[in-house]
Amino acid sequence: MANIKSAKKRILVNRTKAERNKSVKSSVKTQIKKVYAAIETGDKEAAKSALTAATSALDKAAKKGVYHKNTSARKISRLALAVNKMA
């Protein structure tokens, strides 16, 4: 454990931010899985609504700095492409 006060604070702050990032990433992954699950079942309306929710979650995560903006954009693009390829 650190002895310097500022180092102790950094440890606590980093732990808090890591927990938040983990939570946000987990929820984003869940939203993405819902899109792919809807695609697997062939339900286009469900896939579109899940895509909207996933896009929103990814944008928020990028805005908070959890994901890099290009990573978020790439994931959104791949999801949209998968939904648009449905029959």
PDB file of N, CA, C and O in Angstrom:
ATOM      1  N   MET A   1       0.852  -1.187   0.000  1.00  0.00           N
ATOM      2  CA  MET A   1       0.000   0.000   0.000  1.00  0.00           C
ATOM      3  C   MET A   1       0.888   1.237   0.000  1.00  0.00           C
ATOM      4  O   MET A   1       1.966   1.244   0.594  1.00  0.00           O
ATOM      5  N   ALA A   2       0.426   2.269  -0.665  1.00  0.00           N
ATOM      6  CA  ALA A   2       1.179   3.515  -0.764  1.00  0.00           C
ATOM      7  C   ALA A   2       1.188   4.243   0.581  1.00  0.00           C
ATOM      8  O   ALA A   2       0.272   4.104   1.392  1.00  0.00           O
ATOM      9  N   ASN A   3       2.240   5.016   0.788  1.00  0.00           N
ATOM     10  CA  ASN A   3       2.368   5.803   2.017  1.00  0.00           C
ATOM     11  C   ASN A   3       1.969   7.259   1.816  1.00  0.00           C
ATOM     12  O   ASN A   3       1.540   7.930   2.755  1.00  0.00           O
ATOM     13  N   ILE A   4       2.114   7.740   0.591  1.00  0.00           N
ATOM     14  CA  ILE A   4       1.828   9.143   0.298  1.00  0.00           C
ATOM     15  C   ILE A   4       0.329   9.327   0.098  1.00  0.00           C
ATOM     16  O   ILE A   4      -0.337   8.507  -0.534  1.00  0.00           O
ATOM     17  N   LYS A   5      -0.182  10.417   0.649  1.00  0.00           N
ATOM     18  CA  LYS A   5      -1.630  10.663   0.634  1.00  0.00           C
ATOM     19  C   LYS A   5      -2.187  10.714  -0.787  1.00  0.00           C
ATOM     20  O   LYS A   5      -3.230  10.121  -1.061  1.00  0.00           O
ATOM     21  N   SER A   6      -1.508  11.409  -1.685  1.00  0.00           N
ATOM     22  CA  SER A   6      -2.003  11.526  -3.056  1.00  0.00           C
ATOM     23  C   SER A   6      -1.999  10.172  -3.765  1.00  0.00           C
ATOM     24  O   SER A   6      -2.883   9.890  -4.575  1.00  0.00           O
ATOM     25  N   ALA A   7      -1.010   9.339  -3.462  1.00  0.00           N
ATOM     26  CA  ALA A   7      -0.958   8.011  -4.063  1.00  0.00           C
ATOM     27  C   ALA A   7      -2.103   7.140  -3.556  1.00  0.00           C
ATOM     28  O   ALA A   7      -2.680   6.360  -4.314  1.00  0.00           O
ATOM     29  N   LYS A   8      -2.430   7.278  -2.255  1.00  0.00           N
ATOM     30  CA  LYS A   8      -3.565   6.543  -1.696  1.00  0.00           C
ATOM     31  C   LYS A   8      -4.859   6.954  -2.388  1.00  0.00           C
ATOM     32  O   LYS A   8      -5.700   6.116  -2.711  1.00  0.00           O
ATOM     33  N   LYS A   9      -5.003   8.252  -2.608  1.00  0.00           N
ATOM     34  CA  LYS A   9      -6.211   8.753  -3.270  1.00  0.00           C
ATOM     35  C   LYS A   9      -6.284   8.232  -4.707  1.00  0.00           C
ATOM     36  O   LYS A   9      -7.360   7.850  -5.168  1.00  0.00           O
ATOM     37  N   ARG A  10      -5.162   8.212  -5.412  1.00  0.00           N
ATOM     38  CA  ARG A  10      -5.154   7.728  -6.793  1.00  0.00           C
ATOM     39  C   ARG A  10      -5.606   6.270  -6.842  1.00  0.00           C
ATOM     40  O   ARG A  10      -6.341   5.868  -7.744  1.00  0.00           O
ATOM     41  N   ILE A  11      -5.157   5.484  -5.861  1.00  0.00           N
ATOM     42  CA  ILE A  11      -5.554   4.066  -5.817  1.00  0.00           C
ATOM     43  C   ILE A  11      -7.066   3.956  -5.663  1.00  0.00           C
ATOM     44  O   ILE A  11      -7.705   3.159  -6.350  1.00  0.00           O
ATOM     45  N   LEU A  12      -7.637   4.746  -4.771  1.00  0.00           N
ATOM     46  CA  LEU A  12      -9.083   4.696  -4.548  1.00  0.00           C
ATOM     47  C   LEU A  12      -9.861   5.174  -5.770  1.00  0.00           C
ATOM     48  O   LEU A  12     -10.855   4.564  -6.164  1.00  0.00           O
ATOM     49  N   VAL A  13      -9.397   6.271  -6.365  1.00  0.00           N
ATOM     50  CA  VAL A  13     -10.087   6.833  -7.540  1.00  0.00           C
ATOM     51  C   VAL A  13     -10.012   5.866  -8.713  1.00  0.00           C
ATOM     52  O   VAL A  13     -10.997   5.654  -9.421  1.00  0.00           O
ATOM     53  N   ASN A  14      -8.823   5.276  -8.912  1.00  0.00           N
ATOM     54  CA  ASN A  14      -8.671   4.325 -10.018  1.00  0.00           C
ATOM     55  C   ASN A  14      -9.562   3.099  -9.832  1.00  0.00           C
ATOM     56  O   ASN A  14     -10.122   2.582 -10.798  1.00  0.00           O
ATOM     57  N   ARG A  15      -9.690   2.638  -8.590  1.00  0.00           N
ATOM     58  CA  ARG A  15     -10.551   1.487  -8.308  1.00  0.00           C
ATOM     59  C   ARG A  15     -12.010   1.833  -8.637  1.00  0.00           C
ATOM     60  O   ARG A  15     -12.724   1.032  -9.239  1.00  0.00           O
ATOM     61  N   THR A  16     -12.441   3.035  -8.234  1.00  0.00           N
ATOM     62  CA  THR A  16     -13.811   3.467  -8.494  1.00  0.00           C
ATOM     63  C   THR A  16     -14.088   3.550  -9.991  1.00  0.00           C
ATOM     64  O   THR A  16     -15.123   3.088 -10.471  1.00  0.00           O
ATOM     65  N   LYS A  17     -13.142   4.150 -10.724  1.00  0.00           N
ATOM     66  CA  LYS A  17     -13.324   4.293 -12.173  1.00  0.00           C
ATOM     67  C   LYS A  17     -13.300   2.944 -12.880  1.00  0.00           C
ATOM     68  O   LYS A  17     -14.041   2.730 -13.839  1.00  0.00           O
ATOM     69  N   ALA A  18     -12.451   2.034 -12.411  1.00  0.00           N
ATOM     70  CA  ALA A  18     -12.378   0.700 -13.016  1.00  0.00           C
ATOM     71  C   ALA A  18     -13.695  -0.048 -12.830  1.00  0.00           C
ATOM     72  O   ALA A  18     -14.151  -0.746 -13.736  1.00  0.00           O
ATOM     73  N   GLU A  19     -14.303   0.098 -11.655  1.00  0.00           N
ATOM     74  CA  GLU A  19     -15.588  -0.551 -11.401  1.00  0.00           C
ATOM     75  C   GLU A  19     -16.679   0.018 -12.306  1.00  0.00           C
ATOM     76  O   GLU A  19     -17.508  -0.723 -12.834  1.00  0.00           O
ATOM     77  N   ARG A  20     -16.670   1.332 -12.478  1.00  0.00           N
ATOM     78  CA  ARG A  20     -17.658   1.963 -13.361  1.00  0.00           C
ATOM     79  C   ARG A  20     -17.457   1.498 -14.795  1.00  0.00           C
ATOM     80  O   ARG A  20     -18.418   1.156 -15.484  1.00  0.00           O
ATOM     81  N   ASN A  21     -16.193   1.486 -15.249  1.00  0.00           N
ATOM     82  CA  ASN A  21     -15.904   1.056 -16.618  1.00  0.00           C
ATOM     83  C   ASN A  21     -16.337  -0.391 -16.838  1.00  0.00           C
ATOM     84  O   ASN A  21     -16.877  -0.729 -17.892  1.00  0.00           O
ATOM     85  N   LYS A  22     -16.102  -1.236 -15.850  1.00  0.00           N
ATOM     86  CA  LYS A  22     -16.478  -2.644 -15.952  1.00  0.00           C
ATOM     87  C   LYS A  22     -17.983  -2.783 -16.077  1.00  0.00           C
ATOM     88  O   LYS A  22     -18.474  -3.592 -16.864  1.00  0.00           O
ATOM     89  N   SER A  23     -18.711  -2.000 -15.308  1.00  0.00           N
ATOM     90  CA  SER A  23     -20.168  -2.046 -15.346  1.00  0.00           C
ATOM     91  C   SER A  23     -20.698  -1.583 -16.699  1.00  0.00           C
ATOM     92  O   SER A  23     -21.586  -2.210 -17.275  1.00  0.00           O
ATOM     93  N   VAL A  24     -20.151  -0.491 -17.194  1.00  0.00           N
ATOM     94  CA  VAL A  24     -20.608   0.061 -18.475  1.00  0.00           C
ATOM     95  C   VAL A  24     -20.294  -0.912 -19.615  1.00  0.00           C
ATOM     96  O   VAL A  24     -21.136  -1.154 -20.480  1.00  0.00           O
ATOM     97  N   LYS A  25     -19.082  -1.466 -19.612  1.00  0.00           N
ATOM     98  CA  LYS A  25     -18.697  -2.408 -20.661  1.00  0.00           C
ATOM     99  C   LYS A  25     -19.587  -3.649 -20.643  1.00  0.00           C
ATOM    100  O   LYS A  25     -19.962  -4.167 -21.694  1.00  0.00           O
ATOM    101  N   SER A  26     -19.917  -4.115 -19.456  1.00  0.00           N
ATOM    102  CA  SER A  26     -20.772  -5.284 -19.320  1.00  0.00           C
ATOM    103  C   SER A  26     -22.162  -5.015 -19.899  1.00  0.00           C
ATOM    104  O   SER A  26     -22.721  -5.854 -20.606  1.00  0.00           O
ATOM    105  N   SER A  27     -22.709  -3.850 -19.597  1.00  0.00           N
ATOM    106  CA  SER A  27     -24.042  -3.528 -20.112  1.00  0.00           C
ATOM    107  C   SER A  27     -24.030  -3.349 -21.630  1.00  0.00           C
ATOM    108  O   SER A  27     -24.985  -3.721 -22.312  1.00  0.00           O
ATOM    109  N   VAL A  28     -22.943  -2.777 -22.154  1.00  0.00           N
ATOM    110  CA  VAL A  28     -22.825  -2.618 -23.606  1.00  0.00           C
ATOM    111  C   VAL A  28     -22.763  -3.988 -24.284  1.00  0.00           C
ATOM    112  O   VAL A  28     -23.420  -4.219 -25.299  1.00  0.00           O
ATOM    113  N   LYS A  29     -21.969  -4.889 -23.711  1.00  0.00           N
ATOM    114  CA  LYS A  29     -21.863  -6.234 -24.280  1.00  0.00           C
ATOM    115  C   LYS A  29     -23.218  -6.939 -24.264  1.00  0.00           C
ATOM    116  O   LYS A  29     -23.545  -7.668 -25.201  1.00  0.00           O
ATOM    117  N   THR A  30     -24.003  -6.732 -23.217  1.00  0.00           N
ATOM    118  CA  THR A  30     -25.330  -7.326 -23.130  1.00  0.00           C
ATOM    119  C   THR A  30     -26.224  -6.797 -24.242  1.00  0.00           C
ATOM    120  O   THR A  30     -26.952  -7.561 -24.875  1.00  0.00           O
ATOM    121  N   GLN A  31     -26.170  -5.497 -24.479  1.00  0.00           N
ATOM    122  CA  GLN A  31     -26.970  -4.889 -25.548  1.00  0.00           C
ATOM    123  C   GLN A  31     -26.569  -5.453 -26.913  1.00  0.00           C
ATOM    124  O   GLN A  31     -27.428  -5.718 -27.754  1.00  0.00           O
ATOM    125  N   ILE A  32     -25.267  -5.634 -27.130  1.00  0.00           N
ATOM    126  CA  ILE A  32     -24.784  -6.172 -28.405  1.00  0.00           C
ATOM    127  C   ILE A  32     -25.266  -7.602 -28.583  1.00  0.00           C
ATOM    128  O   ILE A  32     -25.673  -7.990 -29.678  1.00  0.00           O
ATOM    129  N   LYS A  33     -25.224  -8.397 -27.500  1.00  0.00           N
ATOM    130  CA  LYS A  33     -25.689  -9.782 -27.571  1.00  0.00           C
ATOM    131  C   LYS A  33     -27.173  -9.846 -27.905  1.00  0.00           C
ATOM    132  O   LYS A  33     -27.614 -10.758 -28.605  1.00  0.00           O
ATOM    133  N   LYS A  34     -27.949  -8.880 -27.407  1.00  0.00           N
ATOM    134  CA  LYS A  34     -29.384  -8.851 -27.709  1.00  0.00           C
ATOM    135  C   LYS A  34     -29.625  -8.617 -29.198  1.00  0.00           C
ATOM    136  O   LYS A  34     -30.553  -9.184 -29.774  1.00  0.00           O
ATOM    137  N   VAL A  35     -28.790  -7.782 -29.821  1.00  0.00           N
ATOM    138  CA  VAL A  35     -28.926  -7.530 -31.260  1.00  0.00           C
ATOM    139  C   VAL A  35     -28.662  -8.815 -32.028  1.00  0.00           C
ATOM    140  O   VAL A  35     -29.443  -9.199 -32.899  1.00  0.00           O
ATOM    141  N   TYR A  36     -27.552  -9.483 -31.702  1.00  0.00           N
ATOM    142  CA  TYR A  36     -27.215 -10.715 -32.419  1.00  0.00           C
ATOM    143  C   TYR A  36     -28.227 -11.827 -32.156  1.00  0.00           C
ATOM    144  O   TYR A  36     -28.482 -12.650 -33.036  1.00  0.00           O
ATOM    145  N   ALA A  37     -28.800 -11.859 -30.966  1.00  0.00           N
ATOM    146  CA  ALA A  37     -29.827 -12.859 -30.665  1.00  0.00           C
ATOM    147  C   ALA A  37     -31.069 -12.616 -31.514  1.00  0.00           C
ATOM    148  O   ALA A  37     -31.681 -13.564 -32.006  1.00  0.00           O
ATOM    149  N   ALA A  38     -31.444 -11.354 -31.688  1.00  0.00           N
ATOM    150  CA  ALA A  38     -32.598 -11.018 -32.521  1.00  0.00           C
ATOM    151  C   ALA A  38     -32.324 -11.356 -33.988  1.00  0.00           C
ATOM    152  O   ALA A  38     -33.226 -11.783 -34.709  1.00  0.00           O
ATOM    153  N   ILE A  39     -31.087 -11.165 -34.424  1.00  0.00           N
ATOM    154  CA  ILE A  39     -30.725 -11.508 -35.803  1.00  0.00           C
ATOM    155  C   ILE A  39     -30.825 -13.023 -35.999  1.00  0.00           C
ATOM    156  O   ILE A  39     -31.317 -13.487 -37.027  1.00  0.00           O
ATOM    157  N   GLU A  40     -30.357 -13.789 -35.014  1.00  0.00           N
ATOM    158  CA  GLU A  40     -30.403 -15.252 -35.096  1.00  0.00           C
ATOM    159  C   GLU A  40     -31.833 -15.771 -35.214  1.00  0.00           C
ATOM    160  O   GLU A  40     -32.099 -16.724 -35.946  1.00  0.00           O
ATOM    161  N   THR A  41     -32.755 -15.129 -34.482  1.00  0.00           N
ATOM    162  CA  THR A  41     -34.150 -15.576 -34.544  1.00  0.00           C
ATOM    163  C   THR A  41     -34.837 -15.088 -35.811  1.00  0.00           C
ATOM    164  O   THR A  41     -35.885 -15.615 -36.185  1.00  0.00           O
ATOM    165  N   GLY A  42     -34.266 -14.094 -36.478  1.00  0.00           N
ATOM    166  CA  GLY A  42     -34.823 -13.584 -37.719  1.00  0.00           C
ATOM    167  C   GLY A  42     -35.894 -12.533 -37.520  1.00  0.00           C
ATOM    168  O   GLY A  42     -36.631 -12.225 -38.457  1.00  0.00           O
ATOM    169  N   ASP A  43     -36.000 -11.984 -36.349  1.00  0.00           N
ATOM    170  CA  ASP A  43     -37.000 -10.956 -36.040  1.00  0.00           C
ATOM    171  C   ASP A  43     -36.414  -9.571 -36.339  1.00  0.00           C
ATOM    172  O   ASP A  43     -35.655  -9.020 -35.542  1.00  0.00           O
ATOM    173  N   LYS A  44     -36.775  -9.026 -37.489  1.00  0.00           N
ATOM    174  CA  LYS A  44     -36.179  -7.761 -37.935  1.00  0.00           C
ATOM    175  C   LYS A  44     -36.573  -6.590 -37.036  1.00  0.00           C
ATOM    176  O   LYS A  44     -35.741  -5.730 -36.747  1.00  0.00           O
ATOM    177  N   GLU A  45     -37.807  -6.546 -36.598  1.00  0.00           N
ATOM    178  CA  GLU A  45     -38.253  -5.439 -35.739  1.00  0.00           C
ATOM    179  C   GLU A  45     -37.530  -5.458 -34.392  1.00  0.00           C
ATOM    180  O   GLU A  45     -37.106  -4.419 -33.888  1.00  0.00           O
ATOM    181  N   ALA A  46     -37.397  -6.639 -33.829  1.00  0.00           N
ATOM    182  CA  ALA A  46     -36.676  -6.760 -32.556  1.00  0.00           C
ATOM    183  C   ALA A  46     -35.212  -6.387 -32.734  1.00  0.00           C
ATOM    184  O   ALA A  46     -34.611  -5.759 -31.863  1.00  0.00           O
ATOM    185  N   ALA A  47     -34.641  -6.780 -33.876  1.00  0.00           N
ATOM    186  CA  ALA A  47     -33.243  -6.459 -34.157  1.00  0.00           C
ATOM    187  C   ALA A  47     -33.042  -4.944 -34.281  1.00  0.00           C
ATOM    188  O   ALA A  47     -32.048  -4.398 -33.802  1.00  0.00           O
ATOM    189  N   LYS A  48     -34.001  -4.277 -34.931  1.00  0.00           N
ATOM    190  CA  LYS A  48     -33.885  -2.817 -35.097  1.00  0.00           C
ATOM    191  C   LYS A  48     -34.006  -2.102 -33.758  1.00  0.00           C
ATOM    192  O   LYS A  48     -33.263  -1.158 -33.489  1.00  0.00           O
ATOM    193  N   SER A  49     -34.928  -2.543 -32.923  1.00  0.00           N
ATOM    194  CA  SER A  49     -35.079  -1.894 -31.617  1.00  0.00           C
ATOM    195  C   SER A  49     -33.868  -2.178 -30.728  1.00  0.00           C
ATOM    196  O   SER A  49     -33.423  -1.304 -29.983  1.00  0.00           O
ATOM    197  N   ALA A  50     -33.337  -3.400 -30.806  1.00  0.00           N
ATOM    198  CA  ALA A  50     -32.134  -3.740 -30.043  1.00  0.00           C
ATOM    199  C   ALA A  50     -30.932  -2.951 -30.568  1.00  0.00           C
ATOM    200  O   ALA A  50     -30.066  -2.546 -29.792  1.00  0.00           O
ATOM    201  N   LEU A  51     -30.879  -2.735 -31.877  1.00  0.00           N
ATOM    202  CA  LEU A  51     -29.795  -1.947 -32.473  1.00  0.00           C
ATOM    203  C   LEU A  51     -29.836  -0.513 -31.963  1.00  0.00           C
ATOM    204  O   LEU A  51     -28.794   0.075 -31.675  1.00  0.00           O
ATOM    205  N   THR A  52     -31.025   0.048 -31.852  1.00  0.00           N
ATOM    206  CA  THR A  52     -31.166   1.414 -31.338  1.00  0.00           C
ATOM    207  C   THR A  52     -30.648   1.509 -29.908  1.00  0.00           C
ATOM    208  O   THR A  52     -29.930   2.446 -29.557  1.00  0.00           O
ATOM    209  N   ALA A  53     -31.016   0.536 -29.095  1.00  0.00           N
ATOM    210  CA  ALA A  53     -30.569   0.529 -27.695  1.00  0.00           C
ATOM    211  C   ALA A  53     -29.057   0.337 -27.602  1.00  0.00           C
ATOM    212  O   ALA A  53     -28.393   0.991 -26.798  1.00  0.00           O
ATOM    213  N   ALA A  54     -28.517  -0.557 -28.424  1.00  0.00           N
ATOM    214  CA  ALA A  54     -27.075  -0.822 -28.404  1.00  0.00           C
ATOM    215  C   ALA A  54     -26.288   0.392 -28.892  1.00  0.00           C
ATOM    216  O   ALA A  54     -25.235   0.716 -28.342  1.00  0.00           O
ATOM    217  N   THR A  55     -26.799   1.059 -29.921  1.00  0.00           N
ATOM    218  CA  THR A  55     -26.150   2.256 -30.443  1.00  0.00           C
ATOM    219  C   THR A  55     -26.095   3.341 -29.379  1.00  0.00           C
ATOM    220  O   THR A  55     -25.069   3.997 -29.199  1.00  0.00           O
ATOM    221  N   SER A  56     -27.196   3.522 -28.684  1.00  0.00           N
ATOM    222  CA  SER A  56     -27.252   4.512 -27.611  1.00  0.00           C
ATOM    223  C   SER A  56     -26.252   4.181 -26.510  1.00  0.00           C
ATOM    224  O   SER A  56     -25.541   5.061 -26.025  1.00  0.00           O
ATOM    225  N   ALA A  57     -26.200   2.911 -26.115  1.00  0.00           N
ATOM    226  CA  ALA A  57     -25.284   2.490 -25.054  1.00  0.00           C
ATOM    227  C   ALA A  57     -23.831   2.689 -25.469  1.00  0.00           C
ATOM    228  O   ALA A  57     -23.007   3.137 -24.673  1.00  0.00           O
ATOM    229  N   LEU A  58     -23.521   2.351 -26.723  1.00  0.00           N
ATOM    230  CA  LEU A  58     -22.151   2.525 -27.208  1.00  0.00           C
ATOM    231  C   LEU A  58     -21.761   3.995 -27.289  1.00  0.00           C
ATOM    232  O   LEU A  58     -20.637   4.359 -26.943  1.00  0.00           O
ATOM    233  N   ASP A  59     -22.679   4.840 -27.742  1.00  0.00           N
ATOM    234  CA  ASP A  59     -22.395   6.269 -27.817  1.00  0.00           C
ATOM    235  C   ASP A  59     -22.144   6.856 -26.436  1.00  0.00           C
ATOM    236  O   ASP A  59     -21.234   7.664 -26.249  1.00  0.00           O
ATOM    237  N   LYS A  60     -22.955   6.445 -25.472  1.00  0.00           N
ATOM    238  CA  LYS A  60     -22.773   6.938 -24.102  1.00  0.00           C
ATOM    239  C   LYS A  60     -21.437   6.477 -23.526  1.00  0.00           C
ATOM    240  O   LYS A  60     -20.746   7.235 -22.845  1.00  0.00           O
ATOM    241  N   ALA A  61     -21.084   5.219 -23.809  1.00  0.00           N
ATOM    242  CA  ALA A  61     -19.811   4.693 -23.310  1.00  0.00           C
ATOM    243  C   ALA A  61     -18.631   5.447 -23.923  1.00  0.00           C
ATOM    244  O   ALA A  61     -17.640   5.716 -23.244  1.00  0.00           O
ATOM    245  N   ALA A  62     -18.741   5.784 -25.204  1.00  0.00           N
ATOM    246  CA  ALA A  62     -17.673   6.541 -25.860  1.00  0.00           C
ATOM    247  C   ALA A  62     -17.605   7.961 -25.302  1.00  0.00           C
ATOM    248  O   ALA A  62     -16.521   8.521 -25.133  1.00  0.00           O
ATOM    249  N   LYS A  63     -18.758   8.529 -25.021  1.00  0.00           N
ATOM    250  CA  LYS A  63     -18.806   9.881 -24.473  1.00  0.00           C
ATOM    251  C   LYS A  63     -18.167   9.940 -23.083  1.00  0.00           C
ATOM    252  O   LYS A  63     -17.511  10.922 -22.735  1.00  0.00           O
ATOM    253  N   LYS A  64     -18.368   8.868 -22.283  1.00  0.00           N
ATOM    254  CA  LYS A  64     -17.796   8.807 -20.932  1.00  0.00           C
ATOM    255  C   LYS A  64     -16.319   8.447 -20.955  1.00  0.00           C
ATOM    256  O   LYS A  64     -15.634   8.583 -19.942  1.00  0.00           O
ATOM    257  N   GLY A  65     -15.818   7.986 -22.107  1.00  0.00           N
ATOM    258  CA  GLY A  65     -14.409   7.623 -22.199  1.00  0.00           C
ATOM    259  C   GLY A  65     -14.137   6.168 -21.880  1.00  0.00           C
ATOM    260  O   GLY A  65     -12.983   5.769 -21.729  1.00  0.00           O
ATOM    261  N   VAL A  66     -15.189   5.372 -21.775  1.00  0.00           N
ATOM    262  CA  VAL A  66     -15.005   3.947 -21.505  1.00  0.00           C
ATOM    263  C   VAL A  66     -14.465   3.262 -22.753  1.00  0.00           C
ATOM    264  O   VAL A  66     -13.557   2.435 -22.665  1.00  0.00           O
ATOM    265  N   TYR A  67     -15.019   3.599 -23.915  1.00  0.00           N
ATOM    266  CA  TYR A  67     -14.531   3.125 -25.202  1.00  0.00           C
ATOM    267  C   TYR A  67     -13.976   4.305 -25.976  1.00  0.00           C
ATOM    268  O   TYR A  67     -14.446   5.432 -25.816  1.00  0.00           O
ATOM    269  N   HIS A  68     -12.971   4.055 -26.822  1.00  0.00           N
ATOM    270  CA  HIS A  68     -12.481   5.078 -27.747  1.00  0.00           C
ATOM    271  C   HIS A  68     -13.577   5.324 -28.773  1.00  0.00           C
ATOM    272  O   HIS A  68     -14.337   4.413 -29.101  1.00  0.00           O
ATOM    273  N   LYS A  69     -13.661   6.539 -29.278  1.00  0.00           N
ATOM    274  CA  LYS A  69     -14.757   6.870 -30.191  1.00  0.00           C
ATOM    275  C   LYS A  69     -14.725   6.044 -31.470  1.00  0.00           C
ATOM    276  O   LYS A  69     -15.776   5.714 -32.019  1.00  0.00           O
ATOM    277  N   ASN A  70     -13.533   5.707 -31.950  1.00  0.00           N
ATOM    278  CA  ASN A  70     -13.449   4.891 -33.164  1.00  0.00           C
ATOM    279  C   ASN A  70     -13.879   3.446 -32.894  1.00  0.00           C
ATOM    280  O   ASN A  70     -14.479   2.808 -33.759  1.00  0.00           O
ATOM    281  N   THR A  71     -13.582   2.941 -31.725  1.00  0.00           N
ATOM    282  CA  THR A  71     -14.012   1.593 -31.351  1.00  0.00           C
ATOM    283  C   THR A  71     -15.531   1.534 -31.301  1.00  0.00           C
ATOM    284  O   THR A  71     -16.151   0.594 -31.799  1.00  0.00           O
ATOM    285  N   SER A  72     -16.114   2.550 -30.695  1.00  0.00           N
ATOM    286  CA  SER A  72     -17.566   2.622 -30.609  1.00  0.00           C
ATOM    287  C   SER A  72     -18.189   2.700 -32.002  1.00  0.00           C
ATOM    288  O   SER A  72     -19.159   2.005 -32.301  1.00  0.00           O
ATOM    289  N   ALA A  73     -17.623   3.544 -32.836  1.00  0.00           N
ATOM    290  CA  ALA A  73     -18.141   3.709 -34.195  1.00  0.00           C
ATOM    291  C   ALA A  73     -18.033   2.407 -34.986  1.00  0.00           C
ATOM    292  O   ALA A  73     -18.941   2.055 -35.738  1.00  0.00           O
ATOM    293  N   ARG A  74     -16.920   1.694 -34.812  1.00  0.00           N
ATOM    294  CA  ARG A  74     -16.718   0.433 -35.523  1.00  0.00           C
ATOM    295  C   ARG A  74     -17.739  -0.611 -35.090  1.00  0.00           C
ATOM    296  O   ARG A  74     -18.294  -1.324 -35.926  1.00  0.00           O
ATOM    297  N   LYS A  75     -17.987  -0.703 -33.789  1.00  0.00           N
ATOM    298  CA  LYS A  75     -18.949  -1.669 -33.279  1.00  0.00           C
ATOM    299  C   LYS A  75     -20.362  -1.339 -33.782  1.00  0.00           C
ATOM    300  O   LYS A  75     -21.108  -2.236 -34.174  1.00  0.00           O
ATOM    301  N   ILE A  76     -20.723  -0.058 -33.768  1.00  0.00           N
ATOM    302  CA  ILE A  76     -22.041   0.364 -34.250  1.00  0.00           C
ATOM    303  C   ILE A  76     -22.195   0.031 -35.730  1.00  0.00           C
ATOM    304  O   ILE A  76     -23.239  -0.456 -36.164  1.00  0.00           O
ATOM    305  N   SER A  77     -21.146   0.299 -36.493  1.00  0.00           N
ATOM    306  CA  SER A  77     -21.182   0.035 -37.922  1.00  0.00           C
ATOM    307  C   SER A  77     -21.389  -1.442 -38.212  1.00  0.00           C
ATOM    308  O   SER A  77     -22.182  -1.804 -39.081  1.00  0.00           O
ATOM    309  N   ARG A  78     -20.676  -2.294 -37.484  1.00  0.00           N
ATOM    310  CA  ARG A  78     -20.809  -3.740 -37.693  1.00  0.00           C
ATOM    311  C   ARG A  78     -22.200  -4.246 -37.308  1.00  0.00           C
ATOM    312  O   ARG A  78     -22.763  -5.117 -37.971  1.00  0.00           O
ATOM    313  N   LEU A  79     -22.739  -3.684 -36.228  1.00  0.00           N
ATOM    314  CA  LEU A  79     -24.088  -4.079 -35.823  1.00  0.00           C
ATOM    315  C   LEU A  79     -25.120  -3.665 -36.880  1.00  0.00           C
ATOM    316  O   LEU A  79     -25.995  -4.445 -37.252  1.00  0.00           O
ATOM    317  N   ALA A  80     -24.995  -2.414 -37.355  1.00  0.00           N
ATOM    318  CA  ALA A  80     -25.941  -1.915 -38.354  1.00  0.00           C
ATOM    319  C   ALA A  80     -25.856  -2.736 -39.638  1.00  0.00           C
ATOM    320  O   ALA A  80     -26.876  -3.038 -40.258  1.00  0.00           O
ATOM    321  N   LEU A  81     -24.645  -3.092 -40.031  1.00  0.00           N
ATOM    322  CA  LEU A  81     -24.453  -3.897 -41.230  1.00  0.00           C
ATOM    323  C   LEU A  81     -25.119  -5.272 -41.070  1.00  0.00           C
ATOM    324  O   LEU A  81     -25.759  -5.773 -41.994  1.00  0.00           O
ATOM    325  N   ALA A  82     -24.960  -5.868 -39.894  1.00  0.00           N
ATOM    326  CA  ALA A  82     -25.558  -7.179 -39.638  1.00  0.00           C
ATOM    327  C   ALA A  82     -27.087  -7.109 -39.677  1.00  0.00           C
ATOM    328  O   ALA A  82     -27.743  -8.004 -40.209  1.00  0.00           O
ATOM    329  N   VAL A  83     -27.645  -6.040 -39.112  1.00  0.00           N
ATOM    330  CA  VAL A  83     -29.104  -5.891 -39.124  1.00  0.00           C
ATOM    331  C   VAL A  83     -29.603  -5.633 -40.541  1.00  0.00           C
ATOM    332  O   VAL A  83     -30.634  -6.172 -40.945  1.00  0.00           O
ATOM    333  N   ASN A  84     -28.883  -4.817 -41.294  1.00  0.00           N
ATOM    334  CA  ASN A  84     -29.304  -4.494 -42.662  1.00  0.00           C
ATOM    335  C   ASN A  84     -29.186  -5.683 -43.597  1.00  0.00           C
ATOM    336  O   ASN A  84     -29.884  -5.735 -44.610  1.00  0.00           O
ATOM    337  N   LYS A  85     -28.317  -6.644 -43.283  1.00  0.00           N
ATOM    338  CA  LYS A  85     -28.147  -7.828 -44.141  1.00  0.00           C
ATOM    339  C   LYS A  85     -29.292  -8.830 -43.979  1.00  0.00           C
ATOM    340  O   LYS A  85     -29.424  -9.766 -44.767  1.00  0.00           O
ATOM    341  N   MET A  86     -30.125  -8.621 -42.937  1.00  0.00           N
ATOM    342  CA  MET A  86     -31.241  -9.544 -42.735  1.00  0.00           C
ATOM    343  C   MET A  86     -32.189  -9.511 -43.932  1.00  0.00           C
ATOM    344  O   MET A  86     -32.355  -8.479 -44.583  1.00  0.00           O
ATOM    345  N   ALA A  87     -32.798 -10.642 -44.204  1.00  0.00           N
ATOM    346  CA  ALA A  87     -33.678 -10.743 -45.385  1.00  0.00           C
ATOM    347  C   ALA A  87     -34.908  -9.880 -45.262  1.00  0.00           C
ATOM    348  O   ALA A  87     -35.740  -9.858 -46.169  1.00  0.00           O
TER     349      ALA A  87
END
